[in-house]
Each structure stands twice: as structure tokens, then as C-alpha cells.
Amino acid sequence: MVNCNDTIRISNIGVDDRNVMNGPSTVKTVTWRSAMIGAAISVVEKLRHFQERARDRKALQNLDDHLLKDIGMTRAELDRQLSHSHWTNFPPRG
């Protein structure tokens, strides 16, 4: 098993890792364009997450009592979960 603190050595690649870690290229500036693209990607990912949650909630709502029992839920528990606000974990904390 590899520990995340272990160093993997690749021989003959022609890079001195001290220069890579301490060189001037380790700090990169973020351009306005890349920041906007990153923000747009974040928004799209959040919308996709909301869409998945809505789809899952609708699928659970359409299950009959026998299938709910199969996954270990009762209709009352499901109704209680579905009554929670869609925005309970927004914005994410932590």
C-alpha cells in the first residue's frame, strides 16, 4: 500500500525535483478568463447536482410501500425526508 506521503521516483526524466518545488514557476497567476471559466463550471456542476437530487427525490416518491420496505424506509420516513427544504445544504459548509 502506498502512503500519500511516499515519494514516487521516476528515473531519467531530466527534472530536478528541488527546482520544481522551489522554482519561480510554482506560483501561477489566475487570469480573468480562467477564473470565469472556473466559476461557470462550478455553477454547471451545482445545477447538475440539484437536478440529480430532484430526480432521486421523484423516483423515491414514486416507489410503492413494498419497495420502500426493501430499502429500509417507511412511507412516513420518506414523507418526512421529502418535506425538508431542497436548499438544506446550500451553500455547502466546511
N, C-alpha and C positions, 0 to 999 in steps of 0.2 A: 504494500500500500504506500502511496506517495503522499507525504505530508505537504501541505501548501507552502511550508517554509523551506522545503528542499529545493535545491538548485539543480536544474537540468542543464547539463553541459552538452553542447553540440560542437564537435571539433571541426576545425578547418572552415569556418565561415568568414573569417577575416574581420571580426568585430571584437574590439576590446571592451568588455562589459563595464569597466570603470569609466571609460569615455562616454558610453551610452547613458549611464546613470548620473554622471556629474557634468555632462556636457551642456552647452547652451541650448541644445535642441530639446531638452526635457520639458521646458515650459513653452506651450503653444498658445498663441492668442486665438481667440474665437472671433471669427468675422461676423458681421451683422447678418449676412446671408445664412451662414451655418447655424446661427442662433435661432433665426426664424424657421429654418427647416426643422431643427430640433423641437421647437415649440409646436409646429404643425404636426409632427409625428406624435408628440405626446397627446395632443388633442384627439387625433385619429385613434390612438390606442385606447384612450379613455372612453371614447364613443363606442368602440368595438366591445370594450368590457361591459358597458351599460347595455348594449344590445344583447350580449350573451346572457347577462343576468335576467333581462326581460324574457328572453326565450326560455331559459331554465325555469323561471317562475311560472310561465304559462304552461309549460309541459307538466310541472308538478301539479298545477291546479287542475289539469285535465285527467289526472290519474284517478282510478276508482279506489275504493277502500281496500280491496284485496291487494292491489299493487302497492298501496301505501304501507300496508302491514308488512309486505315483503321487504321494504326498505327500512322498516322500523319506525314508522310515523303513524300517527292517528290523524283523522281529519281535523280535529280540534288543534293539534300542534301545527299542522300545515296552515290552517286559517290564521293562527296567531303569528306565524312567521311571515305570511303574506301580508298581514296588516301592518307590518313595520314599514317605515318610510323607505323609499327607494334610495334615498340620499344618506342613509345612516352612516356610511363610511366615507363620506365626501366632505371636505378634502381628506385624503389619507394622512394619518398622523404617524410619526415615528420613523 
